[in-house]
Amino acid sequence: NPSPIVPAGQMAFLNIAGGASGGVENSRSGGGGGAGGFRTSFGTTSGGGASSESNITLAAGTYTITIGAGGASQSSSPNAGNDGNLSSIAASSITTISSVGGGGGGAPGTGRTGGSGGGGAHGGNAGGAGTANQGFAGGTGTGESPYAGAGGGGAGVVGSGSSAGSAGTGGNGVEVSITGTATFYAGGGGGGGAADAAGGTGGGGHGATGTANAGTTNTGSGGGGAQTASGAGGSGVVILRLRTSEYSGSTTGSPTVTTTGEETVLTYTGSGTYVHS
């Protein structure tokens, strides 16, 4: 994704929902959790292979930011992973920009649908579908003993399928430079079971035979699938970028405020507001 100049009178955004947790199934397999839905107007590429969206046209008023939590880990077997929660940007002057939480990893059975879909468990179980223009599907879990789950979908790539003894890796996320630094977000969680697999680039949690890794906080990444305890999904994030000469300086929720060139970047890791005047 290139790093364009934000035109006067506009505000670029990155909106990522919470990622899902992986599934857990003792002695068998858990699919990796899907990443949260990824939407951006910065650069050329958004989630699910879509082109980037239009910037927000600035208007006086309050922009309300909601940050979606990641899906909680599962430790009771068998259980599919918990879905992530939506993130959004809302104001009276715009149509609400909302991203769908990631879909939980399957255990047993198919992955759950979401921003990106969860990976399927072993035995021919399909991955959950992703949401158009936000993320990709989870991988399909194939094969029997030794059991292994498929990877959760990422914002940039479908999760990898599994086979007997080989778990699927999580789908990679999407790289964007809205903060001024090129960073990957929204990777899918790796599958678990008799073998384990890495999470997708962008913070996806590693699957495990025992306890899996969580998705990275504030990346919207999925957690890994497991046999004992799955990885929780990573919480979402919202980032706004506008010209410093137009930034009002009025916020709530304590976003991190930085500058890059002639532009100001607001990074919300918790819910809050930006009041434009």
C-alpha distance (Angstrom), angle and dihedral (degrees) to the residues before:
residue distance angle dihedral
N1 . . .
P2 3.82 . .
S3 3.80 122.8 .
P4 3.81 108.4 -118.3
I5 3.79 128.5 -172.5
V6 3.81 111.8 -102.2
P7 3.83 107.0 -124.4
A8 3.79 121.4 -123.3
G9 3.78 112.7 -87.1
Q10 3.82 93.6 26.1
M11 3.80 138.6 94.6
A12 3.78 124.4 -152.6
F13 3.80 119.7 -145.8
L14 3.78 145.1 -164.5
N15 3.81 114.7 -162.0
I16 3.83 119.7 -177.0
A17 3.80 126.2 173.5
G18 3.79 125.9 -143.8
G19 3.79 117.7 -77.4
A20 3.81 123.7 -121.8
S21 3.77 129.5 -112.8
G22 3.77 122.2 -113.8
G23 3.78 124.7 -105.8
V24 3.82 123.5 -101.8
E25 3.80 128.6 -149.0
N26 3.80 121.6 163.1
S27 3.81 114.7 -120.2
R28 3.78 91.3 -2.9
S29 3.81 131.7 59.4
G30 3.77 143.9 -63.6
G31 3.79 124.5 -157.2
G32 3.81 119.1 -129.5
G33 3.80 120.0 -102.6
G34 3.79 119.9 -103.1
A35 3.80 122.0 -116.5
G36 3.78 121.4 -108.7
G37 3.78 119.2 -96.5
F38 3.83 112.7 -79.3
R39 3.81 122.3 -148.4
T40 3.80 126.6 167.9
S41 3.78 141.4 162.0
F42 3.81 93.6 -163.6
G43 3.80 118.1 97.1
T44 3.79 123.1 -6.3
T45 3.82 105.5 -70.2
S46 3.80 131.7 63.3
G47 3.80 132.0 176.8
G48 3.78 125.0 -54.3
G49 3.81 92.1 25.2
A50 3.81 92.6 -65.6
S51 3.79 125.9 141.5
S52 3.79 116.3 -105.4
E53 3.79 116.9 -85.8
S54 3.80 130.3 -118.7
N55 3.80 118.7 -80.0
I56 3.79 120.3 -108.0
T57 3.81 113.1 -95.9
L58 3.79 105.1 -128.9
A59 3.79 118.3 -118.5
A60 3.79 131.4 167.7
G61 3.79 110.9 -91.6
T62 3.79 144.1 68.4
Y63 3.78 123.4 -49.5
T64 3.81 108.2 -158.1
I65 3.79 116.5 -151.1
T66 3.82 122.4 -157.4
I67 3.80 119.5 -170.8
G68 3.79 116.8 -155.7
A69 3.80 120.2 -134.9
G70 3.78 120.3 -129.2
G71 3.80 120.0 -109.5
A72 3.81 113.6 -89.2
S73 3.81 121.0 -109.3
Q74 3.80 118.9 -95.7
S75 3.81 119.7 -133.8
S76 3.80 101.0 159.6
S77 3.81 110.8 88.1
P78 2.94 131.8 -103.3
N79 3.78 102.6 23.3
A80 3.77 136.9 131.7
G81 3.78 115.4 -124.1
N82 3.78 121.8 -89.8
D83 3.80 117.1 -103.4
G84 3.79 121.2 -115.6
N85 3.81 122.5 -117.0
L86 3.79 130.3 -109.9
S87 3.80 126.3 -96.5
S88 3.78 121.2 -154.3
I89 3.79 148.8 177.0
A90 3.81 113.8 -146.7
A91 3.80 134.6 179.2
S92 3.79 136.3 149.8
S93 3.80 90.1 -111.3
I94 3.84 97.5 55.3
T95 3.77 141.9 47.1
T96 3.80 104.8 -103.3
I97 3.80 112.2 -94.9
S98 3.79 105.3 -140.3
S99 3.80 131.7 174.5
V100 3.82 123.2 -158.7
G101 3.81 120.6 -121.4
G102 3.80 118.1 -110.5
G103 3.81 120.9 -91.9
G104 3.81 119.6 -109.8
G105 3.79 121.7 -110.7
G106 3.78 117.3 -101.7
A107 3.83 122.1 -105.4
P108 2.90 107.7 -176.9
G109 3.76 108.8 -1.3
T110 3.77 135.5 2.1
G111 3.77 126.5 -8.2
R112 3.78 118.4 -103.7
T113 3.79 122.8 -105.5
G114 3.81 119.7 -111.6
G115 3.79 144.8 124.6
S116 3.79 82.3 -45.9
G117 3.80 116.9 6.0
G118 3.78 127.6 -112.5
G119 3.80 121.2 -111.5
G120 3.79 119.9 -100.1
A121 3.81 124.6 -114.7
H122 3.84 122.3 -116.7
G123 3.78 123.4 -71.8
G124 3.79 101.9 60.2
N125 3.80 98.8 -53.5
A126 3.79 114.5 158.1
G127 3.75 125.0 -129.0
G128 3.79 119.1 -110.1
A129 3.79 117.5 -96.5
G130 3.78 121.4 -104.4
T131 3.81 124.8 -132.7
A132 3.81 116.6 -98.2
N133 3.81 113.0 -98.7
Q134 3.82 91.7 6.3
G135 3.81 110.1 66.3
F136 3.79 150.7 -28.5
A137 3.79 136.7 -94.6
G138 3.77 125.9 -92.4
G139 3.78 120.6 -107.5
T140 3.82 125.7 -94.9
G141 3.80 118.4 -104.6
T142 3.80 110.4 -135.9
G143 3.78 133.6 172.1
E144 3.79 133.4 41.9
S145 3.82 130.1 -121.2
P146 2.99 122.9 35.8
Y147 3.80 82.8 45.0
A148 3.81 122.5 -143.9
G149 3.81 134.2 169.8
A150 3.79 130.2 -132.3
G151 3.79 126.3 -112.2
G152 3.79 124.2 -96.6
G153 3.78 119.1 -111.7
G154 3.79 121.3 -97.7
A155 3.78 131.4 -150.3
G156 3.80 89.9 -103.8
V157 3.83 106.9 30.6
V158 3.82 141.4 25.7
G159 3.81 113.9 -103.4
S160 3.80 115.2 -101.3
G161 3.79 120.0 -103.8
S162 3.79 123.3 -119.6
S163 3.79 134.0 -133.1
A164 3.80 133.6 -169.5
G165 3.81 106.3 -53.2
S166 3.82 94.6 -0.3
A167 3.82 122.0 88.8
G168 3.80 122.0 -154.5
T169 3.79 122.8 -109.8
G170 3.78 120.7 -124.2
G171 3.79 118.9 -99.5
N172 3.80 115.8 -100.1
G173 3.77 121.8 -107.1
V174 3.81 130.0 -131.1
E175 3.80 125.9 -88.0
V176 3.79 118.2 -132.7
S177 3.83 132.6 169.6
I178 3.80 100.2 -152.8
T179 3.84 91.9 127.5
G180 3.80 91.5 49.8
T181 3.82 91.9 -99.6
A182 3.80 122.9 85.7
T183 3.81 105.3 -115.1
F184 3.80 135.0 170.8
Y185 3.81 118.3 -132.8
A186 3.82 137.1 179.8
G187 3.80 106.0 30.5
G188 3.81 119.8 172.0
G189 3.80 123.9 -114.5
G190 3.79 121.0 -103.3
G191 3.78 121.8 -112.7
G192 3.80 122.5 -107.7
G193 3.76 139.1 -158.0
A194 3.79 131.1 93.9
A195 3.78 85.1 -8.3
D196 3.78 128.6 25.1
A197 3.78 133.8 -143.6
A198 3.78 140.2 -154.3
G199 3.76 123.3 -99.3
G200 3.77 121.1 -115.1
T201 3.79 123.1 -86.4
G202 3.78 109.0 -85.6
G203 3.79 100.0 56.5
G204 3.81 106.0 -51.4
G205 3.81 114.0 161.5
H206 3.80 121.8 -114.4
G207 3.81 116.2 -112.3
A208 3.79 120.0 -127.1
T209 3.78 147.6 -165.0
G210 3.82 86.2 -131.9
T211 3.81 122.4 14.2
A212 3.81 116.6 -4.1
N213 3.80 129.3 -144.6
A214 3.78 123.6 -101.7
G215 3.78 123.9 -119.2
T216 3.80 112.9 -98.8
T217 3.80 115.0 -87.5
N218 3.82 116.1 -102.4
T219 3.79 95.2 10.6
G220 3.81 98.2 89.9
S221 3.80 90.2 -126.1
G222 3.80 127.3 156.8
G223 3.80 125.1 -112.2
G224 3.78 124.6 -122.0
G225 3.79 126.6 -95.2
A226 3.80 119.4 -118.2
Q227 3.79 150.9 169.6
T228 3.84 96.9 -124.2
A229 3.82 109.7 23.2
S230 3.78 126.9 -7.6
G231 3.79 126.5 -135.4
A232 3.80 118.0 -99.2
G233 3.78 119.5 -120.1
G234 3.79 119.9 -103.3
S235 3.80 117.9 -108.8
G236 3.78 119.6 -109.3
V237 3.79 131.5 -109.6
V238 3.81 138.9 -149.5
I239 3.80 121.7 -154.8
L240 3.82 126.0 -173.3
R241 3.81 126.4 -168.1
L242 3.81 128.1 -171.3
R243 3.78 140.5 148.3
T244 3.79 112.7 -67.9
S245 3.82 89.6 -134.4
E246 3.83 88.2 61.8
Y247 3.82 99.2 40.9
S248 3.81 111.4 113.4
G249 3.80 96.4 -158.2
S250 3.82 92.0 -134.5
T251 3.83 115.8 126.8
T252 3.79 142.7 141.7
G253 3.77 128.5 -156.8
S254 3.82 93.4 50.2
P255 3.80 100.9 -97.8
T256 3.79 117.4 -170.6
V257 3.82 106.4 -103.7
T258 3.80 119.2 -157.5
T259 3.78 136.9 157.6
T260 3.78 130.9 -131.2
G261 3.78 116.5 -175.2
E262 3.80 107.5 -43.9
E263 3.80 94.2 -22.1
T264 3.81 135.4 89.4
V265 3.81 122.0 -138.6
L266 3.82 123.7 -156.1
T267 3.81 115.0 -163.9
Y268 3.81 114.7 -165.9
T269 3.80 115.2 -162.8
G270 3.81 90.1 165.5
S271 3.79 132.3 31.8
G272 3.80 118.5 -77.7
T273 3.79 144.5 121.0
Y274 3.77 143.5 -94.9
V275 3.81 114.1 -150.1
H276 3.79 112.0 -156.1
S277 3.78 121.3 -159.7
